[in-house]
Amino acid sequence: MSLSDAAPLDLTRAAWADRFAAVAAENTSRENPYAAHHTTSGPDDRALPVELHPAFATSYDWHSSVHMHWLAARLVAHGLSADLEARLTTILRAHLSADHLATEAAYFHTTPHYERPYGWAWLAKLAAEVSASDVPAIRELAPGFVPVVDVLEDLVTRWVDGAAHPVRHGVHSNSAFGLLLVLEAARSLGRDELAATVERAARDWFGEDAGWPFAWERSGHDFLSAGLAEADLMRAVLTPAEFATWSDGFFAQVRSGDAILQSTVVRDEADPQQVHLFGLDLSRAGSARRIADALRAGELDDDGLASLLDEAADRLLASGLAASVGEEYYSTHWLASFAWDAMEAREHAAR
């Protein structure tokens, strides 16, 4: 029986924080297996992941390592049992040293398309979390992120200025998801020019979208809803009045009972592509809650869309939780980050 079938299920952060912290500690300490995506320049280019990426050579691959470090920093700020807090703090301070981050920044200088935009987005989100942390031991790491954010700002600006079209797939290349995380980080870090660049790109790429075909979503390896990721971004970019008009057109095809509001089916939890669908449910839960919150806050819910999204969000969140703390590394190396984000959206909406 899955967690989504069990009742009642506590979906609060308080109930899951220590379990997620244990997963984050294990992942950020585990160097193998590691899927390196380094493009070699010749027969002598054989550096180990930990040499190329001293900050993020854990948790199966580079981008997952970044967002597991974000989760670790977020959990320490949330509050944990003393042993887990000490363990995560030690890991973060060891991995996120100024020297290690300088090496990561230098790598982006030489490989400017590496991890675009998903890894960039999570790295920006991590930088913002560290810089704003209420925990002094974490916030002290913030200066080391300055060169990282400098290079990210340049890369994002060149990317959006040089691309006529966004990527709408439900995986790492998705443009809307990347832009949203970069936008939130830029605002938090006081990077006003970067925030303005992202806002312009969002309006240019997505401002005229309408009638999104949600029925066509969900391929067998998606971990993002392209439609909900886009709406989540536009919620953060548009004024309430603009979002009212935009969402009316964009969500025109959504009806109660639609597949976009239902949890997924994963038949083989050892399949690294199928388990993306657990992440799809978790990411949809977070996006749905934030979109519903924005609609209600702006009194924009004339057609009951917020209620449909709210009603679906807990079901979607519950669907991916078991896998996020399970035994299968294809799931546990990344899912808890999305689960925590969805829980934060849930508790924010409840206030």
BELGI-V216738 format. One line per field, one symbol per residue. ss: DSSP state (@ for helix, = for strand, . for the rest). burial: 1 if it has 16 or more other ideal C-beta (glycine too) atoms within 10 Angstrom, else 0. A space follows every 50 residues. Layout:
# BELGI-V216738
ss=???
burial=???
This chain:
# BELGI-V216738
ss=............@@@@@@@@@@@@@@@@@....=..............@@ @@.......=.@@@@@@@@@@@@@@@@@...@@@@@@@@@@@@@@..@@@ @@@@@@@@@@.......@@@@@@@@@@@@@@@...@@@@..@@@@@@@@@ @@@@@@@@@@@@............@@@@@@@@@@@@@@@..@@@@@@@@@ @@@@@@.......@@@.........@@@@@@@@@@@@..@@@@@@@@@@@ ........@@@..............@@@@@@@@@@@@@@@@@@@@@@... ....@@@@@@@@@@@@@@@@@@@@....@@@@..@@@@@@@@@@@@@@@@ .
burial=00110000001010011001111111110100010001000000000010 01111111111111111111111111110100011011101100110001 11011011000001111111111111111110101001101101101110 11101100110000011101110111111111111111101001101110 11001100100101001100111111111111111111000011011001 10010000011011010010010111111111111111111111100101 10001101110111011111111111001111111111111111110010 0
